[in-house]
Amino acid sequence: MTIRLATLDDASVATKLLLNFHKSCDLPFQVTTAWALGLFKACVNDKDKIAIIKDGGILLGMVGPSLVGPFNQCLEIAWWVEPDKRGGSLKMLKMYEDWAKSKNAKLIEVKSMHKFPETGIIYERLGYEPLEMSWVKTV
């Protein structure tokens, strides 16, 4: 499969990928198939969101006002590629970056779960810099 914009026809594959992402992170809360499907559909149907798909991978993002300056910023919602499908996945990031530029975003944000520190090394090699850190508390 080539890297492309996802369509609603990709819903079952995308839902499975989002659930696999969640499972891999060992997060302290449950998600449902309905939640993953709804998130995916929102990213396909909203002009200010994007869903990129490839064989074994998905990247979801959105554009909106930035909290760090008077401009728009693109935020990654989720990016997951199955471990056995990771080759060539940075082309997904390039497509996300191109989309961000087409939306006149001044910042592009990508994230890495604390469990996967190697992702930050890759981002830094590609010119990304740490801007802020998040701490979360489950309530």
ABEGO torsion letter per residue (X at the ends): XBBBBBBAAAAAAAAAAAAAAAAAAGBABBBBAAAAAAAAAAAAABAABBBBBBBGBBBBBBBBBBAABBBBBBBBABBBBBAAAABGAAAAAAAAAAAAAAAGBABBBBBBBAABAAAAAAAAAAGBBBABBBBBBBX
